[in-house]
Amino acid sequence: MCTAATYKTKDFYFGRTLDYEFSYGDEIIITPRNYPFVFRHTKTLENHYALIGMACCADNYPLYYDAINEKGLGMAGLNFVGNAHYQPLSDSEENIASFEFIPWILGQCATVKEVRSFLGRMNLCDTPFSDQFPSSSLHWLIADRSESITVECVADGMKIYDNPVGVLTNNPPFDLQLFQLNNYMQLSAKSPENHFSDKLNLNTYSRGMGALGLPGDLSSQSRFIRVAFTKMHAISDESEASSVSQFFHILGSVEQSRGCCEVAEGKYEITIYTSCCNADKGIYYYTTYDNHQISAVDMHKENLEAKELIRYSPIKEEQIYFQNGK
Ligand SMILES: C[C@H](CCC(=O)NCCS(=O)(=O)O)[C@H]1CC[C@H]2[C@@H]3[C@H](O)C[C@@H]4C[C@H](O)CC[C@]4(C)[C@H]3C[C@H](O)[C@]12C
């Protein structure tokens, strides 16, 4: 399971949890402007916007899971197993393999508006990266500071949904996920009033009862409702520290602890990492399952005119700050 979300204060923030039972060898990778992005079915992008995101590197190619570009556009791929359906090659559109989708969009688009026009002339095809890396079944959250969309390729073609919540999880398809919010419209951050019966003396015996009924389990539908509620009520000040902190709290509402989601005998899905990108400043903040200290990589501290990938291994060990003794 995974969850992606957006958040806006003074700056625009974009991030995700990546939940899985193993890691593909994740790295924070900056693709500078002059790294040639080679595509299988369309022309190489010799120059493009610079990207920063989490990826695994294979044959010197960044296989991005989520990233932002220097223009403030963000994109994350989340599992969409059983529903994703990529198309055969098309003669009339630009054929983009699913693993090329993030580079192709973030390399060239500055806004969601531009993304929509790119989507109109592309065909998301099933070409695998390699035998070792067959196509993953994914759908995507794409967002800038003014709007979010969800892109899904299903059996009857590509769907582009406006995403007014700025949140995405996994199955079912996005329109069904969004519809479910109707069932929770009575939830509130305020204390509830007694609408049950004026013949009964019912009491609010605890704080937080306005959100009674918010689903607490780890299913993708429940995480969608929970993270949407948390995000829609999120309050922070506009500073970087407060915004980043609040963003990690939003995604903290759907974090997965080892042991609660068994995917095979003795194998558990966990939140391998949580990211929070400041899309305006090009900073990739992250925590990992065992490292709760926020670490960060700033794309603008690198030479973005370079031609070679710039790679950082995530810091995975817990860093505990002792305040006393030596
Ligand atoms: C496993 C990840 C998704 C996590 C997720 O959504 N979990 C939910 C599980 S479930 O639905 O609830 O069952 C996805 C997100 C991005 C994916 C990676 C990216 O798409 C980049 C390449 C793409 C290649 O085709 C396959 C390897 C790969 C390196 C992918 C491996 C894996 O499928 C990743 C890492």
Ligand as a Chemical Component Dictionary entry (heavy atoms), coordinates in Angstrom:
data_LIG
# 
_chem_comp.id                   LIG 
_chem_comp.type                 NON-POLYMER 
_chem_comp.pdbx_formal_charge   0 
_chem_comp.three_letter_code    LIG 
# 
loop_
_chem_comp_atom.comp_id 
_chem_comp_atom.atom_id 
_chem_comp_atom.alt_atom_id 
_chem_comp_atom.type_symbol 
_chem_comp_atom.charge 
_chem_comp_atom.model_Cartn_x 
_chem_comp_atom.model_Cartn_y 
_chem_comp_atom.model_Cartn_z 
_chem_comp_atom.pdbx_ordinal 
LIG C1  C1  C 0 6.026  -1.210 -5.097  1  
LIG C2  C2  C 0 5.826  0.279  -5.360  2  
LIG C3  C3  C 0 4.398  0.631  -5.052  3  
LIG C4  C4  C 0 4.110  0.478  -3.599  4  
LIG C5  C5  C 0 2.638  0.362  -3.412  5  
LIG O1  O1  O 0 1.810  0.986  -4.041  6  
LIG N1  N1  N 0 2.304  -0.536 -2.499  7  
LIG C6  C6  C 0 0.938  -0.888 -2.280  8  
LIG C7  C7  C 0 0.786  -2.379 -2.348  9  
LIG S1  S1  S 0 -0.860 -2.777 -2.618  10 
LIG O2  O2  O 0 -1.309 -2.206 -3.844  11 
LIG O3  O3  O 0 -1.620 -2.295 -1.500  12 
LIG O4  O4  O 0 -0.891 -4.211 -2.662  13 
LIG C8  C8  C 0 6.114  0.677  -6.810  14 
LIG C9  C9  C 0 6.040  2.231  -6.947  15 
LIG C10 C10 C 0 7.004  2.618  -8.057  16 
LIG C11 C11 C 0 7.453  1.263  -8.633  17 
LIG C12 C12 C 0 8.788  1.251  -9.394  18 
LIG C13 C13 C 0 8.773  2.283  -10.529 19 
LIG O5  O5  O 0 7.609  2.146  -11.330 20 
LIG C14 C14 C 0 10.047 2.169  -11.398 21 
LIG C15 C15 C 0 10.335 0.744  -11.897 22 
LIG C16 C16 C 0 9.386  0.344  -13.018 23 
LIG C17 C17 C 0 9.715  -1.048 -13.546 24 
LIG O6  O6  O 0 8.782  -1.356 -14.531 25 
LIG C18 C18 C 0 9.643  -2.063 -12.401 26 
LIG C19 C19 C 0 10.594 -1.682 -11.294 27 
LIG C20 C20 C 0 10.355 -0.265 -10.734 28 
LIG C21 C21 C 0 11.561 0.015  -9.841  29 
LIG C22 C22 C 0 9.028  -0.188 -9.933  30 
LIG C23 C23 C 0 9.005  -1.187 -8.766  31 
LIG C24 C24 C 0 7.709  -1.082 -7.907  32 
LIG O7  O7  O 0 6.613  -1.492 -8.678  33 
LIG C25 C25 C 0 7.487  0.361  -7.401  34 
LIG C26 C26 C 0 8.614  0.681  -6.411  35 
# 
loop_
_chem_comp_bond.comp_id 
_chem_comp_bond.atom_id_1 
_chem_comp_bond.atom_id_2 
_chem_comp_bond.value_order 
_chem_comp_bond.pdbx_ordinal 
LIG C1  C2  SING 1  
LIG C2  C3  SING 2  
LIG C2  C8  SING 3  
LIG C3  C4  SING 4  
LIG C4  C5  SING 5  
LIG C5  O1  DOUB 6  
LIG C5  N1  SING 7  
LIG N1  C6  SING 8  
LIG C6  C7  SING 9  
LIG C7  S1  SING 10 
LIG S1  O2  DOUB 11 
LIG S1  O3  DOUB 12 
LIG S1  O4  SING 13 
LIG C8  C9  SING 14 
LIG C8  C25 SING 15 
LIG C9  C10 SING 16 
LIG C10 C11 SING 17 
LIG C11 C12 SING 18 
LIG C11 C25 SING 19 
LIG C12 C13 SING 20 
LIG C12 C22 SING 21 
LIG C13 O5  SING 22 
LIG C13 C14 SING 23 
LIG C14 C15 SING 24 
LIG C15 C16 SING 25 
LIG C15 C20 SING 26 
LIG C16 C17 SING 27 
LIG C17 O6  SING 28 
LIG C17 C18 SING 29 
LIG C18 C19 SING 30 
LIG C19 C20 SING 31 
LIG C20 C21 SING 32 
LIG C20 C22 SING 33 
LIG C22 C23 SING 34 
LIG C23 C24 SING 35 
LIG C24 O7  SING 36 
LIG C24 C25 SING 37 
LIG C25 C26 SING 38 
# 
